[in-house]
Amino acid sequence: MTSTTIERQPGASPIELFVNLSFSVKGQMLPADHGYGLFAALSKLCPSVHEDSEIQILTIPGIPDRKGKIALTDRSRLLVRLPVTKIPLVYAIAGKRLLIGNHPIQIGIPNVEPLRPKAKLRSRIVVIKPYTEPESFLGAAQRQLETLEVSAQLRIPLNIDKTPKRKTIKIQRYTVVGFTTEVTGLSAEDSLKLQQWGLGGKRRMGCGVFL
């Protein structure tokens, strides 16, 4: 995807009503980097997940063990963001058992949550091919905001050592580079628009989805 292209379904409206489906998750551990594994497992159960670029999937939060895994807790949830009209396409995953790597998890029944406008949004990782350096990445992200007609300020948060928060995601044999991204100064309309469409690619693997 180029820096000025936003993945939208043909004919999609920027004011289409999106919601979050928030599924409870039961299990023990997951790989910390499980975006691709989760996407692959969900696609087997629900082919529409693989085919529909309007669907966004966040990785499941947990407590990191600093050894490449996370421990799941009572608060761990699977969040799927999609147009309200497409809820039936993914509801089939409710109550199902998934295997991510060699880690089994049980998916519960979802709550339907409306998107709420916030002046500040953050994505753990945004990936915009081929921009893997902070300055060029920010320029590409700004062009995508302009394509969405969103007016706001972009920044990459810093680590303790003052370096930009560079993140990676493993997709099969490949490692994809991105950055944690904060967007501030959003109007209510622009906040909802950014939550609906996100930035960059790999949004069904947890990238470019804003909370």
N, C-alpha and C positions, 0 to 999 in steps of 0.2 A: 504494500500500500504506500502511495506517495504521501508527501507531507500535506497535500491539500485535498486528499480524498477521505471522506467519512463513509464508513460502511453503513449503508441504509438499504432496506429492501425497496424495490421499485414501487413508486407511488406512496411511500411512507410519508406521513404528515409530521412536521415538527411539533404539533400540538397533540399528537396521539397520547392517550392516557397510558402511562406505564405504572407498574406496581412492582414491589418486591414480594416474591414467595419465600418465606422464611421457614425452612424445614428443620425440625429437631434432628440431631445426629447422636447416635450411640455407638461407642467404640472405645478402643484403648489408645492407639497411636496412629499417626499418619506421617509420611515423609513431609518435612517442612516445605519442600518444593513439590507440590502435588497438583499443580494447575493442569498439566497435560494429562496426568493419570486420572484425575477426576472427570475431565472432559471426555476422555476415551470411555470410561466406565459408564457415564451417563448416556453417551451416544449409543452404546450397545442396547440399553434399555429403551431409549427414546430417540429414534432417528432424527426427529425434528431438531434436536439439540445440535446435531452435526450440520444440518442444512440451513438453519435460519440465523442470519447475521444480526437480527434484532435482539436475540437472546444473549444476555450477559450472565456470567457465572463467577461468583467470588469464591476464592479459596476458603476453606474452613479454618477458622481461628482455633488456636490451642496454645498450650504453654511450651515454649521451645526447650529442648534438653541440651542444646548447643552441640549435639552430635548428629545433626541432620534430620531430626524427627521432632514432632510436637505431640504432647499429650492432650487428648480431648477432655473436655470438662462438661459439666451440666449446661454451660452457656454456649457451647460450640453449636453453630448453626450453619446450614447450607443456604446461601442466599442466591436466588435466581431472579434477575430483573428482566422484565419483558412487557410487551403491550398487554393490557388486560384482556383483549380479545384472544390472546394466544395461551391463556392459562390452561385450557384443556389439552394443549399439545404436550405439556410437560408434567401434567398432574399424575401421569402413570408412574412416575418415580416414587410417589408416596408409598411408604410401607415396604419398600424394596431393600434388599441387601446388596451392597456394592463391595467389590474387591478392588482396592487401589494398591497396586503392587501386591504384597502379601498381607495387607492389612484390611480386614473386613470391617465395614461399618453398616449400621442400620439406619435407614432414612425414615423419619416420622411423617406425620400429617402437617402440611404447611399452614401458617398464618398468612393472610394477605395484608400487606402493609402499603399504604400510599407513600409516594415520594414526598418529601417535605423540603421546601426551599430553605437553603442556608446560604449566608453570604460567603462562607468559606467551605471549600470542599477539598478532599485529599484522595489521591489514589496511591496505593503502596508501590505499584510499578506501572509505568506507561512505556510502551514499546512503539517506536516510530522508525521503521526501516528506511534508510540505512544510517540513521543519526544516533551514534553511540558516544558522542562527546557533548558535554553540557551545553556549550554555547549554540552549536548547530541544532541540538535537540530542542532547546527552548525556542529557537526561531521556527522550527517546523511545527512545534506545538502551538505557537502563536498563530501561524497560518491556518491551522485547523480550527482554532477558536474563531477566527475571522470567517472561515467557510460556514461555520455554524451560526454566524452573526451573534456571537457572544462577546460582550465587553467585560474584561476582567484583567487582573494581574496574575502572572505566572511566576512561580519560583520552584527551585529544587532545594529542599531542606538540606542542611549540612549535618555530617557526622560530628562526633566529639572532636575529631582531629581537623575539623573545618573543611573536609573534602565533601563534594556533592554526594548525596545518597544514591549511589549506583546499585541497581539490583539486576539479578539474572533469573531466567526461567529456563529449565531444561526441557526441550521438546525432542523426544526420541534421542538421537545421537548429537543433537545440536544445542548449543547454549546461546540464548537470545539475551541481549543487553538492553536495559531500560533504566528509568530513573523514577524515584518517588517524586510526585508532583503535587504541589498545592496551588489552588486557584482561589483568589480572594477578590473582594469587591464586586460580588455577583448580585445582580438584581434577582428578585424572586423568579421572574420568567426565565432569565438566563441560567439560574441555578437548576431549575427543572430540566431545561434543555440539555445542559451538560450531563446531568444524571441519566437522561434518556439515551444520549448518543455516545457519551464518553469520548476518549481521545485515543488515537493510535489503533493498533491491531491486537489480535489475540484476546479479545474480550470474553470469549467463552472459556478462556484459561485463566481468568482472574486479572488480566492486564487492562489498564485504561478505564476501570470502573471506579466511579467517584462516590465517596461517602462523606 
